[in-house]
Amino acid sequence: MTEFRSSRRVRPLPGLMAIPVLALGLALAGCAGQSEADTEAMIKTRIDAEAQEQTRTKLNEYQAILAALRQTTMCVTTTEKRPEFKSLLAHGSNDGDSPPAPAKLVESRKASAKEVKLIGEFVAAMTPCKPDFGLLTTAANRNIARVINDTWTDQQELYGHLKQRTINWGAFNRGTRANSDRLSGALKALRLTNEG
């Protein structure tokens, strides 16, 4: 019977490859003396530690979201209280009516030329108030930030339509109310999804 011999020469592993291979060999050798139960316990401990780290990360990011929202709320409140915007906000649903008075939802008047100018100034004053959530690594927190940012963008678009006089105050107030309801519903759904 003929013996098979490979024509390839066996070469030593290059230096960079030898280190990971050696580390893997040592790790496997370390596990070789352990019972199956010990190995399972070690794996479970590792999984538990990773889960705790993920929970910590998620909580830290969520707290950062809340801090950004507090900062945004303070900025928006300060901007809305500026005297030059008082007449503008009297038409909107932001003047303490919650929900807005029915008359405000059907107001057919469009923004006047003076109000158009104020709307532009108001939107510019609100720009620094947009929440900045930074880098979010967990999917749940990215979803929360996305919903909030989408609502911010939708509201800015409403102001744009009001400024261009393509909608009236009633449509603006209904849109604002819809944005608020959509945000509340989406955040509630995300909270339920994340808790479940």
PyMOL commands that set and color helices and strands:
alter all, ss='L'
color gray80, all
select helices_A, chain A and resi 15-32+36-80+83-89+102-105+113-129+139-163+169-195
alter helices_A, ss='H'
color red, helices_A
deselect
rebuild
show_as cartoon
